[in-house]
Amino acid sequence: MLNPKQAQFAIEYAISGNATQAAIKAGYSKKTASVKGSSLLKIVKVQEAIANIKTEQAEKNDVTVAEITAMHREAYRVASDVQVPSAMTAAAQNLAKLHGLITDKGQIEYGGGLTVNITKFGDDDS
């Protein structure tokens, strides 16, 4: 059984796919969120909870990430065929967001302990 923070982490990770942000949203310290998120993903019960949440959401919404991916790829192909660059860009951006390649605000972790914070231009956390 998961404790409340672990359960919240599983929910947040299933939504975002970002372990650091999921750890922060679950109530873990920002300073240790990267390490904590990584360690939580190694716990079998947490892995099972994430898988169950994703399955429940797919069943509830009657759609999977793979299906949405296929839809965006088809939209991009059609936009390309009819030469509508704005629609091509929108399809590509939606696909990238779906797979966590574009975030409005978040962190990207690289090997060697480098973490990059990303915010939209003009964002102010004060």
C-alpha positions as CSV (number, residue, x, y, z in Angstrom):
1,M,0.0,0.0,0.0
2,L,1.2,3.5,-0.9
3,N,1.4,6.3,1.6
4,P,-0.5,9.5,0.6
5,K,2.5,11.3,-0.9
6,Q,3.4,8.2,-3.0
7,A,-0.2,7.9,-4.2
8,Q,-0.3,11.6,-5.2
9,F,3.1,11.1,-6.9
10,A,1.6,8.3,-9.0
11,I,-1.3,10.4,-10.0
12,E,0.8,13.4,-10.9
13,Y,3.3,11.2,-12.8
14,A,0.6,9.5,-14.8
15,I,-0.6,12.9,-15.9
16,S,2.7,14.6,-16.7
17,G,5.3,11.9,-17.2
18,N,7.7,14.2,-15.3
19,A,9.1,12.6,-12.1
20,T,10.5,15.8,-10.7
21,Q,7.3,17.8,-11.2
22,A,5.2,15.0,-9.9
23,A,7.3,14.8,-6.7
24,I,6.9,18.5,-6.1
25,K,3.2,18.4,-6.7
26,A,2.9,15.4,-4.3
27,G,4.5,17.5,-1.6
28,Y,8.1,16.6,-1.7
29,S,10.8,19.2,-1.3
30,K,11.8,21.1,-4.5
31,K,15.5,20.6,-3.5
32,T,15.2,16.8,-3.5
33,A,12.4,16.3,-5.9
34,S,14.6,15.1,-8.8
35,V,16.2,12.4,-6.6
36,K,12.9,11.5,-4.9
37,G,11.0,11.2,-8.1
38,S,13.6,8.9,-9.6
39,S,13.6,6.7,-6.5
40,L,9.8,6.6,-6.4
41,L,9.8,5.3,-9.9
42,K,11.9,2.3,-8.8
43,I,9.3,1.2,-6.3
44,V,7.2,-1.7,-7.7
45,K,4.0,-0.6,-6.0
46,V,4.4,3.0,-7.4
47,Q,5.0,1.5,-10.9
48,E,1.8,-0.6,-10.5
49,A,-0.2,2.4,-9.3
50,I,0.9,4.5,-12.3
51,A,0.1,1.7,-14.7
52,N,-3.4,1.3,-13.1
53,I,-4.1,5.0,-13.3
54,K,-3.1,5.2,-17.0
55,T,-5.3,2.1,-17.8
56,E,-8.3,3.6,-15.9
57,Q,-7.9,6.9,-17.7
58,A,-7.7,5.2,-21.1
59,E,-10.8,3.1,-20.3
60,K,-12.7,6.1,-18.9
61,N,-11.9,8.3,-21.9
62,D,-12.1,5.4,-24.4
63,V,-8.8,6.6,-25.9
64,T,-5.2,5.9,-25.6
65,V,-2.0,8.0,-26.1
66,A,-1.2,5.8,-29.1
67,E,-4.6,6.7,-30.7
68,I,-4.2,10.4,-30.0
69,T,-0.7,10.2,-31.4
70,A,-2.0,8.6,-34.6
71,M,-4.7,11.4,-34.8
72,H,-2.1,14.1,-34.6
73,R,0.2,12.4,-37.1
74,E,-2.7,12.1,-39.5
75,A,-3.6,15.8,-39.0
76,Y,0.0,16.7,-39.7
77,R,0.0,14.6,-42.9
78,V,-3.3,16.1,-44.2
79,A,-2.1,19.7,-43.4
80,S,1.1,18.9,-45.2
81,D,-0.7,17.5,-48.2
82,V,-2.9,20.6,-48.5
83,Q,0.0,22.9,-47.6
84,V,-1.3,24.6,-44.5
85,P,1.8,25.4,-42.5
86,S,-0.2,26.7,-39.4
87,A,-2.1,23.5,-39.2
88,M,1.1,21.5,-39.6
89,T,2.7,23.5,-36.8
90,A,-0.3,23.0,-34.5
91,A,-0.4,19.2,-35.1
92,A,3.4,19.0,-34.4
93,Q,3.1,21.1,-31.3
94,N,0.2,19.1,-29.9
95,L,2.1,15.9,-30.6
96,A,5.2,17.2,-28.8
97,K,3.1,18.4,-25.8
98,L,1.4,15.0,-25.6
99,H,4.8,13.3,-25.3
100,G,6.2,15.8,-22.9
101,L,8.6,17.3,-25.3
102,I,7.1,20.8,-24.8
103,T,6.0,22.1,-21.5
104,D,4.6,25.5,-20.6
105,K,6.5,25.4,-17.4
106,G,8.7,22.7,-15.9
107,Q,12.1,21.1,-15.6
108,I,14.2,19.0,-17.9
109,E,16.8,16.8,-16.3
110,Y,19.9,15.8,-18.2
111,G,22.6,13.3,-17.1
112,G,25.3,14.4,-14.8
113,G,23.0,16.2,-12.4
114,L,22.1,19.2,-14.7
115,T,18.5,20.4,-14.3
116,V,17.1,23.2,-16.5
117,N,14.0,25.1,-15.3
118,I,11.7,26.2,-18.1
119,T,9.1,29.0,-17.9
120,K,7.1,30.7,-20.6
121,F,8.4,34.2,-21.5
122,G,6.8,36.7,-19.2
123,D,5.8,34.3,-16.5
124,D,6.3,35.8,-13.0
125,D,6.1,33.5,-10.0
126,S,6.0,36.4,-7.5
